[in-house]
């Protein structure tokens, strides 16, 4: 990418301070004409479109791709060249969003808008997936605008596209997503600090109590219930602290799978300690 000169730095600052993100709008000629929603760019994507993109929408879903390797291979019949791709239910746990956008770019798509029909019940809003990544990602894919449009507002639009209804879309500069506002706010930082300190106090307590039992029992004995319980409690709170640092994929510190492990493994460890305690 080269060095950042003063002109480019100024442009990036202006883009950050202004509403440099995008909206997707259904154009005239469709029964959904005028419906508009934030299209929150993913971290690897250009932050906005230099000019409005207008093109025919092309609907694809995970069934149109082979995920044997990443980037996945496109197997669908719908031509993607020159189209704005609405990608429904992408298998981001198999291949990253960047990897899947790379495949769409290789097929000639000018923009890819990721949607999750399966999330509709959650009353989702765009922007939560911005920092989801996996090892192998380059964190920069300038040839295609890639965004998250997870929103109930667009659910009927995507359903119509899935049914084969033709539609033209426009993607253009617009608003910052609610999630990005949240992650930049001092309230989110305060939440992380308070929860981080709480978890670290539990780590300190587990270490001091475990050290006391080790001294009293003349060594570490994981077969003894107090030693085992405190050891698991120590690991559990370390994992919780790691999750707080990147809660909800807010900072993009870890790959998506690592963040999910930090989210769900404490529940497994708590179940384990409860079972061992009851067994004793």
Backbone as CSV, one residue per row, in Angstrom:
resi,resn,N_x,N_y,N_z,CA_x,CA_y,CA_z,C_x,C_y,C_z
1,UNK,0.808,-1.209,0.000,0.000,0.000,0.000,0.850,1.272,0.000
2,UNK,2.154,1.168,0.366,3.022,2.320,0.352,2.829,3.188,1.582
3,UNK,3.649,4.249,1.637,3.578,5.139,2.790,2.349,6.042,2.695
4,UNK,1.859,6.439,3.846,0.720,7.351,3.908,1.227,8.790,3.885
5,UNK,1.078,9.455,2.759,1.476,10.846,2.653,0.464,11.745,3.327
6,UNK,0.774,13.043,3.455,-0.131,13.968,4.158,-1.493,14.085,3.493
7,UNK,-1.539,14.020,2.158,-2.826,14.130,1.465,-3.702,12.935,1.788
8,UNK,-3.113,11.724,1.752,-3.905,10.521,2.031,-4.346,10.482,3.484
9,UNK,-3.448,10.902,4.393,-3.815,10.936,5.816,-4.992,11.882,6.028
10,UNK,-4.946,13.061,5.386,-6.045,14.019,5.514,-7.339,13.437,4.972
11,UNK,-7.253,12.727,3.848,-8.455,12.115,3.259,-9.037,11.066,4.186
12,UNK,-8.154,10.272,4.824,-8.641,9.245,5.745,-9.302,9.878,6.965
13,UNK,-8.722,11.006,7.463,-9.312,11.664,8.619,-10.677,12.246,8.280
14,UNK,-10.788,12.837,7.098,-12.082,13.376,6.678,-13.097,12.256,6.562
15,UNK,-12.673,11.122,5.984,-13.578,9.985,5.837,-14.015,9.434,7.174
16,UNK,-13.096,9.475,8.164,-13.442,8.952,9.491,-14.396,9.891,10.218
17,UNK,-14.156,11.203,10.100,-14.978,12.159,10.824,-16.353,12.328,10.197
18,UNK,-16.433,12.185,8.880,-17.717,12.366,8.210,-18.444,11.033,8.098
19,UNK,-19.652,11.102,7.582,-20.424,9.880,7.385,-19.973,9.210,6.092
20,UNK,-18.821,8.506,6.154,-18.199,7.971,4.948,-18.711,6.582,4.606
21,UNK,-19.653,6.076,5.374,-20.169,4.754,5.086,-21.306,4.824,4.074
22,UNK,-21.960,3.725,3.840,-22.851,3.650,2.685,-24.254,3.220,3.061
23,UNK,-25.161,3.463,2.115,-26.528,2.972,2.206,-26.840,2.208,0.938
24,UNK,-27.715,1.225,1.074,-28.227,0.512,-0.094,-29.691,0.912,-0.259
25,UNK,-30.075,1.228,-1.481,-31.428,1.699,-1.780,-31.983,0.933,-2.971
26,UNK,-33.243,0.539,-2.869,-33.924,-0.117,-3.986,-34.419,0.959,-4.943
27,UNK,-34.094,0.832,-6.238,-34.424,1.852,-7.226,-35.816,1.644,-7.807
28,UNK,-36.257,2.630,-8.582,-37.566,2.582,-9.230,-37.677,1.351,-10.131
29,UNK,-38.908,0.889,-10.300,-39.142,-0.291,-11.124,-39.407,-1.530,-10.307
30,UNK,-39.346,-1.396,-8.981,-39.627,-2.506,-8.070,-40.696,-2.081,-7.085
31,UNK,-41.480,-3.046,-6.590,-42.494,-2.724,-5.585,-41.854,-2.285,-4.264
32,UNK,-40.554,-2.496,-4.130,-39.843,-2.077,-2.920,-39.075,-0.776,-3.137
33,UNK,-39.351,-0.081,-4.240,-38.612,1.146,-4.575,-38.650,2.135,-3.409
34,UNK,-37.468,2.685,-3.087,-37.363,3.669,-2.017,-36.914,3.099,-0.689
35,UNK,-37.019,1.789,-0.502,-36.538,1.187,0.750,-35.028,1.361,0.822
36,UNK,-34.538,1.829,1.949,-33.117,2.131,2.111,-32.648,1.693,3.496
37,UNK,-31.400,1.253,3.569,-30.839,0.809,4.840,-29.330,1.018,4.806
38,UNK,-28.739,1.134,5.997,-27.285,1.254,6.104,-26.633,-0.013,5.550
39,UNK,-25.574,0.182,4.787,-24.721,-0.920,4.351,-23.368,-0.691,5.022
40,UNK,-23.110,-1.367,6.123,-21.927,-1.098,6.941,-20.714,-1.814,6.360
41,UNK,-19.706,-1.068,5.874,-18.544,-1.709,5.259,-17.803,-2.607,6.237
42,UNK,-17.327,-3.735,5.745,-16.492,-4.609,6.549,-15.081,-4.035,6.596
43,UNK,-14.279,-4.480,7.568,-12.989,-3.848,7.838,-12.041,-3.900,6.647
44,UNK,-12.135,-4.926,5.814,-11.219,-5.077,4.683,-11.667,-4.297,3.459
45,UNK,-12.865,-3.726,3.495,-13.454,-3.067,2.334,-13.121,-1.582,2.311
46,UNK,-13.125,-0.954,1.121,-13.094,0.506,1.093,-14.226,1.055,1.956
47,UNK,-13.975,2.171,2.647,-14.949,2.694,3.602,-16.206,3.205,2.934
48,UNK,-16.100,3.618,1.679,-17.268,4.118,0.970,-17.056,3.949,-0.526
49,UNK,-18.103,4.172,-1.291,-17.991,4.123,-2.743,-17.627,5.512,-3.251
50,UNK,-16.620,5.624,-4.156,-16.230,6.949,-4.646,-17.369,7.649,-5.388
51,UNK,-18.194,6.892,-6.084,-19.402,7.394,-6.737,-20.503,6.388,-6.476
52,UNK,-21.760,6.788,-6.531,-22.838,5.817,-6.324,-22.745,4.652,-7.307
53,UNK,-22.927,3.455,-6.796,-22.947,2.257,-7.639,-24.398,1.885,-7.896
54,UNK,-24.765,1.788,-9.153,-26.109,1.364,-9.521,-25.993,0.176,-10.463
55,UNK,-26.682,-0.905,-10.132,-26.597,-2.106,-10.963,-27.735,-3.044,-10.618
56,UNK,-27.904,-4.034,-11.464,-28.876,-5.085,-11.203,-28.413,-5.903,-10.006
57,UNK,-29.357,-6.273,-9.164,-29.023,-7.118,-8.017,-28.959,-8.571,-8.451
58,UNK,-28.003,-9.302,-7.894,-27.889,-10.742,-8.127,-27.920,-11.434,-6.777
59,UNK,-28.863,-12.341,-6.598,-29.010,-13.050,-5.315,-28.217,-14.348,-5.336
60,UNK,-27.409,-14.561,-4.317,-26.710,-15.830,-4.122,-26.831,-16.214,-2.659
61,UNK,-26.609,-17.477,-2.366,-26.604,-17.960,-0.983,-25.482,-18.976,-0.830
62,UNK,-25.312,-19.465,0.386,-24.233,-20.414,0.652,-24.323,-21.647,-0.234
63,UNK,-25.537,-22.025,-0.659,-25.716,-23.206,-1.502,-25.080,-23.038,-2.887
64,UNK,-24.771,-21.789,-3.266,-24.175,-21.522,-4.577,-22.652,-21.624,-4.566
65,UNK,-22.082,-21.985,-3.419,-20.631,-22.012,-3.281,-20.171,-23.368,-2.730
66,UNK,-18.974,-23.742,-3.120,-18.312,-24.900,-2.525,-17.266,-24.394,-1.542
67,UNK,-17.355,-24.847,-0.284,-16.452,-24.379,0.755,-15.360,-25.405,1.069
68,UNK,-15.036,-26.227,0.074,-13.975,-27.215,0.280,-12.640,-26.527,0.533
69,UNK,-12.435,-25.366,-0.087,-11.246,-24.558,0.136,-11.684,-23.102,0.314
70,UNK,-10.791,-22.276,0.827,-11.043,-20.839,0.953,-9.973,-20.087,0.172
71,UNK,-10.329,-19.152,-0.704,-11.692,-18.691,-0.990,-12.561,-19.800,-1.567
72,UNK,-13.873,-19.750,-1.322,-14.774,-20.782,-1.856,-14.902,-20.665,-3.371
73,UNK,-15.447,-21.704,-3.975,-15.636,-21.739,-5.429,-17.100,-21.480,-5.752
74,UNK,-17.339,-20.562,-6.684,-18.715,-20.245,-7.068,-19.260,-21.328,-7.990
75,UNK,-20.407,-21.891,-7.629,-21.044,-22.964,-8.406,-22.412,-22.550,-8.938
76,UNK,-22.834,-21.329,-8.642,-24.178,-20.904,-9.011,-24.336,-20.631,-10.494
77,UNK,-25.585,-20.495,-10.898,-25.905,-20.254,-12.300,-26.122,-18.777,-12.616
78,UNK,-26.347,-17.979,-11.599,-26.601,-16.551,-11.822,-25.293,-15.842,-12.151
79,UNK,-25.207,-15.123,-13.291,-23.980,-14.378,-13.602,-23.788,-13.221,-12.632
80,UNK,-22.563,-13.040,-12.165,-22.276,-12.018,-11.168,-21.588,-10.791,-11.753
81,UNK,-21.095,-10.890,-12.969,-20.328,-9.787,-13.551,-21.172,-8.516,-13.665
82,UNK,-20.629,-7.425,-13.121,-21.279,-6.124,-13.200,-22.469,-5.951,-12.283
83,UNK,-22.731,-6.911,-11.408,-23.911,-6.869,-10.544,-23.538,-6.486,-9.116
84,UNK,-24.550,-5.998,-8.371,-24.434,-5.841,-6.921,-24.964,-7.128,-6.302
85,UNK,-24.097,-7.841,-5.639,-24.432,-9.172,-5.139,-25.040,-9.087,-3.745
86,UNK,-26.208,-9.669,-3.577,-26.815,-9.832,-2.255,-26.573,-11.283,-1.849
87,UNK,-25.715,-11.457,-0.865,-25.217,-12.790,-0.474,-25.927,-13.186,0.823
88,UNK,-26.872,-14.112,0.706,-27.709,-14.500,1.838,-27.108,-15.678,2.592
89,UNK,-27.096,-15.584,3.916,-26.611,-16.654,4.800,-25.219,-17.165,4.425
90,UNK,-24.216,-16.286,4.323,-22.856,-16.746,4.014,-22.317,-17.630,5.134
91,UNK,-21.597,-18.661,4.769,-21.033,-19.584,5.768,-19.717,-19.017,6.292
92,UNK,-19.805,-17.964,7.123,-18.594,-17.292,7.577,-17.815,-18.113,8.593
93,UNK,-18.401,-19.195,9.104,-17.652,-20.071,10.002,-16.776,-21.046,9.226
94,UNK,-17.027,-21.178,7.915,-16.197,-22.025,7.059,-15.145,-21.203,6.330
95,UNK,-15.545,-20.061,5.777,-14.625,-19.136,5.112,-14.976,-17.721,5.556
96,UNK,-13.973,-16.884,5.714,-14.197,-15.524,6.201,-14.977,-14.703,5.183
97,UNK,-15.518,-13.577,5.650,-16.211,-12.664,4.748,-15.269,-12.174,3.654
98,UNK,-14.035,-11.862,4.029,-13.080,-11.394,3.018,-12.836,-12.458,1.966
99,UNK,-12.688,-13.684,2.396,-12.462,-14.783,1.466,-13.622,-14.928,0.488
100,UNK,-14.848,-14.805,0.993,-16.016,-14.949,0.128,-16.173,-13.731,-0.796
101,UNK,-15.831,-12.539,-0.290,-15.863,-11.348,-1.148,-14.829,-11.470,-2.265
102,UNK,-13.708,-12.090,-1.975,-12.669,-12.285,-2.993,-13.184,-13.155,-4.137
103,UNK,-13.982,-14.166,-3.793,-14.566,-15.014,-4.834,-15.546,-14.221,-5.690
104,UNK,-16.385,-13.404,-5.045,-17.333,-12.581,-5.793,-16.588,-11.610,-6.709
105,UNK,-15.492,-11.037,-6.222,-14.683,-10.135,-7.041,-14.128,-10.861,-8.267
106,UNK,-13.657,-12.091,-8.065,-13.109,-12.859,-9.200,-14.164,-13.183,-10.238
107,UNK,-15.445,-13.196,-9.821,-16.549,-13.453,-10.755,-17.077,-12.167,-11.394
108,UNK,-16.495,-11.019,-11.046,-16.858,-9.763,-11.691,-17.875,-8.916,-10.961
109,UNK,-18.258,-9.271,-9.727,-19.205,-8.456,-8.969,-18.592,-7.116,-8.592
110,UNK,-19.413,-6.043,-8.558,-18.890,-4.723,-8.211,-19.118,-4.390,-6.740
111,UNK,-20.008,-5.112,-6.089,-20.256,-4.932,-4.655,-20.886,-6.211,-4.136
112,UNK,-20.604,-6.527,-2.868,-21.229,-7.688,-2.243,-21.806,-7.252,-0.906
113,UNK,-23.098,-7.502,-0.726,-23.828,-7.116,0.481,-24.250,-8.388,1.199
114,UNK,-23.680,-8.618,2.369,-23.945,-9.842,3.116,-25.201,-9.668,3.975
115,UNK,-26.082,-10.672,3.903,-27.332,-10.655,4.653,-27.498,-12.013,5.328
116,UNK,-28.185,-12.022,6.487,-28.426,-13.282,7.195,-29.914,-13.427,7.470
117,UNK,-30.613,-14.177,6.608,-32.033,-14.427,6.849,-32.252,-15.136,8.176
118,UNK,-31.299,-15.976,8.552,-31.443,-16.747,9.789,-31.357,-15.865,11.032
119,UNK,-30.887,-14.607,10.892,-30.779,-13.695,12.023,-31.981,-12.781,12.150
120,UNK,-32.965,-12.897,11.236,-34.072,-11.944,11.198,-34.829,-11.884,12.522
121,UNK,-34.939,-13.007,13.206,-35.687,-13.063,14.461,-35.014,-12.223,15.545
122,UNK,-33.726,-11.896,15.359,-32.977,-11.160,16.367,-33.139,-9.643,16.242
123,UNK,-33.919,-9.187,15.244,-34.087,-7.754,15.013,-32.723,-7.088,14.842
124,UNK,-31.917,-7.677,13.969,-30.533,-7.263,13.755,-30.447,-5.923,13.038
125,UNK,-29.344,-5.211,13.277,-29.032,-3.994,12.525,-27.624,-4.160,11.950
126,UNK,-27.317,-3.481,10.823,-26.017,-3.682,10.176,-24.844,-3.196,11.023
127,UNK,-23.697,-3.825,10.838,-22.458,-3.348,11.428,-21.764,-4.274,12.394
128,UNK,-22.450,-5.294,12.898,-21.868,-6.144,13.935,-20.702,-6.982,13.411
129,UNK,-20.697,-7.302,12.122,-19.701,-8.238,11.591,-18.452,-7.550,11.053
130,UNK,-18.321,-6.254,11.240,-17.233,-5.508,10.601,-15.861,-6.122,10.848
131,UNK,-15.567,-6.514,12.077,-14.217,-6.944,12.434,-14.058,-8.464,12.498
132,UNK,-14.976,-9.203,11.906,-14.833,-10.661,11.876,-13.810,-11.039,10.815
133,UNK,-12.806,-11.797,11.194,-11.777,-12.221,10.251,-11.233,-13.583,10.653
134,UNK,-10.460,-14.180,9.759,-9.826,-15.467,10.012,-8.381,-15.424,9.514
135,UNK,-7.512,-16.315,10.009,-6.134,-16.363,9.514,-6.105,-16.521,7.992
136,UNK,-5.189,-15.807,7.359,-5.092,-15.832,5.907,-5.699,-14.607,5.249
137,UNK,-6.504,-13.853,5.982,-7.091,-12.629,5.433,-6.003,-11.563,5.284
138,UNK,-6.160,-10.724,4.269,-5.181,-9.667,4.014,-5.599,-8.348,4.648
139,UNK,-6.864,-8.234,5.089,-7.429,-7.024,5.701,-7.548,-5.861,4.715
140,UNK,-7.451,-6.145,3.428,-7.598,-5.085,2.431,-7.973,-5.714,1.096
141,UNK,-9.169,-5.374,0.608,-9.656,-5.894,-0.674,-10.302,-4.732,-1.418
142,UNK,-9.509,-3.890,-2.092,-10.016,-2.632,-2.639,-10.857,-2.770,-3.896
143,UNK,-10.839,-3.904,-4.551,-11.516,-4.013,-5.838,-13.019,-4.155,-5.778
144,UNK,-13.576,-4.278,-4.579,-15.019,-4.515,-4.450,-15.511,-3.920,-3.132
145,UNK,-16.660,-3.275,-3.174,-17.257,-2.748,-1.948,-17.995,-3.883,-1.242
146,UNK,-17.641,-4.141,0.020,-18.205,-5.266,0.774,-18.813,-4.752,2.061
147,UNK,-20.073,-5.107,2.308,-20.767,-4.541,3.460,-21.723,-5.549,4.082
148,UNK,-22.057,-5.270,5.320,-23.031,-6.036,6.104,-24.362,-5.288,6.027
149,UNK,-25.420,-5.986,5.585,-26.758,-5.371,5.548,-27.743,-6.204,6.378
150,UNK,-27.248,-6.789,7.481,-28.111,-7.581,8.355,-29.182,-6.676,8.952
151,UNK,-30.379,-6.713,8.415,-31.428,-5.808,8.891,-32.798,-6.368,8.555
152,UNK,-33.723,-6.251,9.515,-35.104,-6.667,9.256,-35.754,-5.818,8.171
153,UNK,-35.289,-4.569,8.015,-35.843,-3.687,6.996,-35.727,-4.301,5.607
154,UNK,-34.618,-4.988,5.372,-34.346,-5.540,4.044,-34.808,-6.987,3.886
155,UNK,-35.392,-7.567,4.934,-35.798,-8.973,4.842,-36.768,-9.233,3.688
156,UNK,-37.842,-8.432,3.489,-38.732,-8.699,2.353,-38.049,-8.481,1.002
157,UNK,-37.107,-7.545,0.950,-36.371,-7.295,-0.296,-35.534,-8.519,-0.667
158,UNK,-34.808,-9.048,0.305,-33.970,-10.219,0.050,-34.832,-11.429,-0.285
159,UNK,-35.977,-11.581,0.382,-36.885,-12.696,0.082,-37.383,-12.606,-1.357
160,UNK,-37.670,-11.383,-1.826,-38.125,-11.203,-3.210,-37.015,-11.543,-4.192
161,UNK,-35.787,-11.145,-3.884,-34.653,-11.498,-4.739,-34.455,-13.005,-4.789
162,UNK,-34.615,-13.660,-3.647,-34.472,-15.114,-3.603,-35.530,-15.800,-4.449
163,UNK,-36.706,-15.162,-4.565,-37.792,-15.731,-5.372,-37.628,-15.425,-6.863
164,UNK,-36.560,-14.683,-7.201,-36.293,-14.408,-8.604,-36.806,-13.077,-9.112
165,UNK,-37.271,-12.200,-8.221,-37.791,-10.909,-8.654,-36.637,-9.990,-9.069
166,UNK,-36.657,-9.418,-10.297,-35.585,-8.520,-10.730,-35.626,-7.207,-9.951
167,UNK,-34.460,-6.655,-9.734,-34.391,-5.446,-8.916,-33.063,-4.741,-9.177
168,UNK,-33.098,-3.412,-9.200,-31.870,-2.631,-9.294,-31.611,-1.961,-7.945
169,UNK,-30.328,-1.905,-7.585,-29.940,-1.328,-6.312,-28.938,-0.202,-6.524
170,UNK,-28.918,0.719,-5.554,-27.888,1.753,-5.523,-27.164,1.656,-4.190
171,UNK,-25.840,1.717,-4.236,-25.027,1.784,-3.027,-24.263,3.094,-3.088
172,UNK,-24.399,3.921,-2.036,-23.764,5.242,-2.046,-23.421,5.669,-0.634
173,UNK,-22.599,6.723,-0.539,-22.172,7.232,0.751,-23.344,7.559,1.652
174,UNK,-23.213,7.292,2.955,-24.326,7.509,3.858,-23.912,7.527,5.308
175,UNK,-24.601,6.764,6.143,-24.461,6.869,7.590,-23.448,5.876,8.161
176,UNK,-22.996,6.196,9.367,-22.181,5.286,10.163,-23.115,4.325,10.889
177,UNK,-22.743,3.045,10.971,-23.623,2.068,11.601,-23.720,2.296,13.103
178,UNK,-24.823,1.827,13.685,-25.017,1.949,15.130,-23.934,1.205,15.901
179,UNK,-23.507,0.048,15.363,-22.466,-0.724,16.052,-21.149,0.038,16.075
180,UNK,-20.796,0.705,14.969,-19.536,1.442,14.946,-19.585,2.616,15.915
181,UNK,-20.728,3.282,15.986,-20.875,4.363,16.977,-20.670,3.819,18.392
182,UNK,-21.258,2.653,18.645,-21.135,2.051,19.973,-19.684,1.705,20.282
183,UNK,-18.998,1.030,19.348,-17.637,0.576,19.613,-16.650,1.730,19.761
184,UNK,-16.976,2.892,19.177,-16.118,4.070,19.321,-16.424,4.856,20.601
185,UNK,-17.524,4.559,21.241,-17.999,5.397,22.344,-17.229,5.126,23.631
186,UNK,-17.162,6.128,24.534,-16.537,5.916,25.843,-17.325,4.930,26.700
187,UNK,-18.621,4.755,26.411,-19.433,3.818,27.190,-18.969,2.381,26.951
188,UNK,-18.622,2.075,25.699,-18.142,0.714,25.411,-16.793,0.480,26.081
189,UNK,-15.919,1.480,26.017,-14.626,1.358,26.681,-14.807,1.197,28.189
190,UNK,-15.745,1.952,28.765,-16.001,1.841,30.200,-16.504,0.448,30.554
191,UNK,-17.391,-0.099,29.696,-17.899,-1.459,29.937,-16.749,-2.456,29.928
192,UNK,-15.828,-2.303,28.976,-14.691,-3.221,28.900,-13.780,-3.085,30.119
193,UNK,-13.543,-1.844,30.551,-12.665,-1.625,31.697,-13.275,-2.221,32.965
194,UNK,-14.552,-1.943,33.217,-15.209,-2.438,34.435,-15.232,-3.966,34.445
195,UNK,-15.642,-4.566,33.341,-15.699,-6.023,33.287,-14.311,-6.644,33.315
196,UNK,-13.355,-5.995,32.659,-11.989,-6.509,32.688,-11.408,-6.517,34.081
197,UNK,-11.618,-5.417,34.835,-11.107,-5.344,36.206,-11.797,-6.367,37.109
198,UNK,-13.113,-6.565,36.891,-13.839,-7.562,37.673,-13.264,-8.959,37.454
199,UNK,-13.022,-9.293,36.198,-12.496,-10.628,35.884,-11.070,-10.777,36.407
200,UNK,-10.249,-9.722,36.289,-8.878,-9.795,36.794,-8.852,-9.949,38.312
201,UNK,-9.822,-9.356,39.016,-9.892,-9.557,40.471,-10.197,-11.011,40.793
202,UNK,-11.025,-11.657,39.961,-11.289,-13.088,40.154,-10.035,-13.913,39.888
203,UNK,-9.239,-13.506,38.900,-7.979,-14.193,38.609,-7.046,-14.089,39.810
204,UNK,-6.935,-12.866,40.351,-6.063,-12.663,41.517,-6.529,-13.508,42.706
205,UNK,-7.840,-13.549,42.936,-8.374,-14.337,44.048,-8.087,-15.823,43.853
206,UNK,-8.282,-16.325,42.635,-8.032,-17.744,42.363,-6.559,-18.082,42.574
207,UNK,-5.655,-17.186,42.138,-4.222,-17.443,42.293,-3.828,-17.473,43.764
208,UNK,-4.299,-16.483,44.540,-3.913,-16.435,45.958,-4.485,-17.616,46.735
209,UNK,-5.728,-17.996,46.456,-6.326,-19.127,47.155,-5.652,-20.437,46.760
210,UNK,-5.369,-20.583,45.461,-4.693,-21.805,45.007,-3.298,-21.906,45.622
211,UNK,-2.577,-20.778,45.689,-1.244,-20.782,46.299,-1.315,-21.187,47.770
212,UNK,-2.359,-20.736,48.469,-2.517,-21.095,49.880,-2.748,-22.595,50.040
213,UNK,-3.573,-23.176,49.175,-3.813,-24.624,49.254,-2.559,-25.409,48.883
214,UNK,-1.799,-24.904,47.913,-0.568,-25.602,47.521,0.413,-25.641,48.681
215,UNK,0.536,-24.514,49.403,1.431,-24.489,50.568,0.918,-25.423,51.660
216,UNK,-0.389,-25.406,51.894,-0.956,-26.229,52.971,-0.842,-27.721,52.659
217,UNK,-0.912,-28.089,51.388,-0.884,-29.500,51.000,0.483,-29.941,50.508
218,UNK,1.487,-29.097,50.728,2.876,-29.423,50.360,3.025,-29.755,48.871
219,UNK,2.397,-28.957,48.047,2.540,-29.150,46.606,1.200,-29.109,45.893
220,UNK,1.288,-28.960,44.560,0.083,-28.887,43.728,-0.440,-30.291,43.458
221,UNK,-1.703,-30.521,43.798,-2.322,-31.832,43.609,-3.672,-31.646,42.918
222,UNK,-3.694,-31.717,41.587,-4.948,-31.484,40.851,-6.036,-32.496,41.166
223,UNK,-5.658,-33.631,41.803,-6.665,-34.618,42.172,-7.495,-34.187,43.374
224,UNK,-6.991,-33.228,44.131,-7.748,-32.709,45.270,-8.778,-31.697,44.770
225,UNK,-9.985,-31.753,45.324,-11.077,-30.912,44.837,-10.752,-29.418,44.874
226,UNK,-10.212,-28.855,45.979,-9.920,-27.417,45.981,-8.909,-27.015,44.901
227,UNK,-7.887,-27.834,44.715,-6.876,-27.546,43.698,-7.518,-27.541,42.309
228,UNK,-8.322,-28.556,42.055,-8.948,-28.673,40.729,-9.912,-27.520,40.469
229,UNK,-10.775,-27.238,41.454,-11.780,-26.192,41.272,-11.139,-24.821,41.062
230,UNK,-10.112,-24.513,41.843,-9.457,-23.219,41.713,-8.653,-23.110,40.421
231,UNK,-8.101,-24.229,39.965,-7.370,-24.216,38.692,-8.310,-23.924,37.536
232,UNK,-9.463,-24.588,37.535,-10.443,-24.344,36.480,-10.973,-22.916,36.559
233,UNK,-11.197,-22.429,37.790,-11.671,-21.061,37.965,-10.652,-20.060,37.428
234,UNK,-9.375,-20.351,37.612,-8.320,-19.476,37.101,-8.344,-19.426,35.575
235,UNK,-8.390,-20.592,34.951,-8.430,-20.663,33.484,-9.699,-19.994,32.957
236,UNK,-10.825,-20.270,33.612,-12.110,-19.722,33.186,-12.072,-18.195,33.155
237,UNK,-11.504,-17.579,34.175,-11.494,-16.117,34.232,-10.451,-15.507,33.305
238,UNK,-9.385,-16.212,33.023,-8.436,-15.737,32.014,-9.105,-15.701,30.647
239,UNK,-9.870,-16.755,30.340,-10.588,-16.806,29.061,-11.640,-15.695,29.002
240,UNK,-12.329,-15.469,30.115,-13.319,-14.392,30.156,-12.666,-13.034,29.892
241,UNK,-11.479,-12.825,30.464,-10.776,-11.562,30.239,-10.422,-11.393,28.766
242,UNK,-9.967,-12.460,28.131,-9.638,-12.396,26.710,-10.875,-12.068,25.877
243,UNK,-12.030,-12.595,26.287,-13.260,-12.276,25.566,-13.626,-10.800,25.719
244,UNK,-13.490,-10.271,26.948,-13.848,-8.872,27.189,-13.030,-7.940,26.283
245,UNK,-11.772,-8.282,26.019,-10.927,-7.446,25.168,-11.487,-7.323,23.752
246,UNK,-12.164,-8.376,23.296,-12.674,-8.378,21.916,-14.149,-8.764,21.885
247,UNK,-14.894,-8.350,22.914,-16.299,-8.746,23.027,-17.082,-8.360,21.779
248,UNK,-17.884,-9.304,21.294,-18.750,-9.058,20.133,-17.948,-8.716,18.876
249,UNK,-16.694,-9.188,18.828,-15.791,-8.897,17.694,-15.564,-7.392,17.534
250,UNK,-15.650,-6.638,18.619,-15.659,-5.177,18.523,-14.321,-4.578,18.120
251,UNK,-13.212,-5.235,18.457,-11.888,-4.662,18.181,-11.147,-5.394,17.064
252,UNK,-11.597,-6.578,16.701,-10.893,-7.345,15.681,-9.536,-7.840,16.143
253,UNK,-9.357,-8.060,17.455,-8.055,-8.481,17.994,-7.765,-9.932,17.640
254,UNK,-8.772,-10.786,17.751,-8.583,-12.215,17.493,-9.413,-12.636,16.292
255,UNK,-9.029,-13.767,15.686,-9.889,-14.350,14.645,-11.263,-14.699,15.212
256,UNK,-12.234,-14.818,14.345,-13.609,-15.088,14.778,-13.703,-16.353,15.618
257,UNK,-13.038,-17.411,15.184,-13.140,-18.686,15.921,-12.569,-18.554,17.329
258,UNK,-11.474,-17.805,17.475,-10.879,-17.623,18.806,-11.832,-16.845,19.714
259,UNK,-12.490,-15.835,19.151,-13.456,-15.064,19.939,-14.623,-15.935,20.389
260,UNK,-15.089,-16.806,19.491,-16.195,-17.701,19.844,-15.768,-18.708,20.911
261,UNK,-14.525,-19.170,20.842,-14.012,-20.080,21.881,-13.994,-19.370,23.229
262,UNK,-13.548,-18.101,23.236,-13.533,-17.333,24.492,-14.940,-17.077,25.017
263,UNK,-15.921,-17.017,24.108,-17.305,-16.782,24.524,-17.928,-18.028,25.134
264,UNK,-17.729,-19.178,24.495,-18.476,-20.378,24.893,-17.715,-21.312,25.837
265,UNK,-16.390,-21.277,25.842,-15.652,-22.221,26.688,-15.897,-22.015,28.186
266,UNK,-16.106,-20.763,28.694,-16.423,-20.647,30.129,-17.669,-21.426,30.523
267,UNK,-18.664,-21.495,29.639,-19.869,-22.269,29.959,-19.535,-23.753,30.091
268,UNK,-18.657,-24.235,29.219,-18.235,-25.643,29.294,-17.473,-25.893,30.588
269,UNK,-16.564,-24.979,30.937,-15.777,-25.148,32.161,-16.661,-25.088,33.403
270,UNK,-17.656,-24.213,33.397,-18.567,-24.131,34.541,-19.369,-25.420,34.693
271,UNK,-19.795,-25.988,33.582,-20.512,-27.267,33.633,-19.612,-28.365,34.175
272,UNK,-18.342,-28.344,33.744,-17.380,-29.340,34.216,-17.179,-29.245,35.721
273,UNK,-16.944,-28.041,36.225,-16.702,-27.892,37.664,-17.944,-28.239,38.477
274,UNK,-19.124,-27.905,37.960,-20.365,-28.255,38.664,-20.521,-29.763,38.756
275,UNK,-20.235,-30.455,37.660,-20.345,-31.919,37.661,-19.359,-32.575,38.614
276,UNK,-18.102,-32.060,38.628,-17.101,-32.616,39.535,-17.478,-32.360,40.989
277,UNK,-17.974,-31.142,41.260,-18.380,-30.798,42.622,-19.497,-31.710,43.114
278,UNK,-20.513,-31.927,42.253,-21.629,-32.797,42.650,-21.174,-34.239,42.821
279,UNK,-20.206,-34.659,41.986,-19.700,-36.033,42.090,-18.984,-36.265,43.413
280,UNK,-18.302,-35.239,43.915,-17.622,-35.366,45.192,-18.619,-35.335,46.345
